[in-house]
Amino acid sequence: MGRRTRMRFVKNPPSNFYFIRRIEDPLYEASVVLTVAEFEAMRLKHYVSLTQKDSADKMGVSQPTFSRILESAHQKVTQAFVEGKNINIFGGNVNLKKPFLGYGCLSCEYEWEDPQATQDSKTTCPKCGSNDVYFLVKNPL
């Protein structure tokens, strides 16, 4: 019995969850399923042009695991290209990283999220009522 799959960290899910052939042919109805982690591995390595070590760090996996994920993605995409299959992207053990946008209080060190937060807006701390508040952005690693 193999080990449990560890959580992989993904910055953003893909904007397209599938790629479809334009020609309808019942002989080519089969699809290749690419996991979100495999998509993210290809994005980091080939689109963002990070090294495998840096890509692995961003996904929260070891470099050998990243290499296996990337190799699996390459095999699936190549199969889809050669055999003219559709590509669907979904599934896998992933945690979507979302940026944190909000404010922090210098008085009580409380931080809260506000999707409409801006540097120019004046606000007060909801916990202590202090006006000593700063704009806060936390980007995922």
MOKASUL-V87102 format. One record per residue. N is the residue number from 1. OMEGA is omega in radians with two decimals (999 if undefined). Layout:
# MOKASUL-V87102
N_OMEGA + N_OMEGA
This chain:
# MOKASUL-V87102
1_-3.12 + 2_3.12 + 3_3.05 + 4_3.09 + 5_3.10 + 6_3.11 + 7_3.05 + 8_-3.13 + 9_-3.11 + 10_-3.12 + 11_3.13 + 12_3.03 + 13_3.14 + 14_3.11 + 15_3.04 + 16_-3.13 + 17_3.12 + 18_3.05 + 19_-3.01 + 20_3.02 + 21_3.12 + 22_-3.10 + 23_3.10 + 24_3.14 + 25_-3.09 + 26_3.12 + 27_-3.07 + 28_-3.12 + 29_-3.10 + 30_3.12 + 31_3.00 + 32_-3.13 + 33_3.10 + 34_3.12 + 35_3.12 + 36_3.11 + 37_3.11 + 38_3.07 + 39_-3.13 + 40_3.11 + 41_3.11 + 42_3.14 + 43_-3.11 + 44_-3.05 + 45_-2.99 + 46_-3.11 + 47_3.12 + 48_3.10 + 49_3.04 + 50_3.03 + 51_3.12 + 52_3.13 + 53_3.13 + 54_3.11 + 55_3.12 + 56_3.11 + 57_3.14 + 58_-3.14 + 59_3.12 + 60_3.11 + 61_3.09 + 62_3.14 + 63_3.08 + 64_3.09 + 65_3.10 + 66_3.13 + 67_3.11 + 68_3.11 + 69_-3.13 + 70_3.13 + 71_3.10 + 72_3.10 + 73_3.12 + 74_-3.14 + 75_-3.11 + 76_-3.14 + 77_3.10 + 78_3.10 + 79_-3.14 + 80_3.13 + 81_-3.07 + 82_-3.07 + 83_3.11 + 84_-3.11 + 85_3.03 + 86_3.08 + 87_3.04 + 88_-3.14 + 89_3.05 + 90_3.03 + 91_-3.13 + 92_-3.13 + 93_-3.06 + 94_3.04 + 95_-3.12 + 96_3.12 + 97_3.12 + 98_3.08 + 99_3.11 + 100_3.12 + 101_-3.12 + 102_-3.08 + 103_3.04 + 104_-3.12 + 105_3.11 + 106_-3.11 + 107_-3.07 + 108_3.12 + 109_3.10 + 110_3.08 + 111_3.10 + 112_-3.08 + 113_3.07 + 114_-3.09 + 115_3.13 + 116_-3.10 + 117_3.06 + 118_3.13 + 119_-3.03 + 120_-3.03 + 121_3.08 + 122_-3.14 + 123_3.10 + 124_-3.14 + 125_3.13 + 126_-3.10 + 127_-3.06 + 128_3.11 + 129_-3.12 + 130_3.05 + 131_-3.13 + 132_-3.00 + 133_3.11 + 134_3.11 + 135_-3.02 + 136_3.05 + 137_3.07 + 138_3.09 + 139_3.10 + 140_-3.13 + 141_999
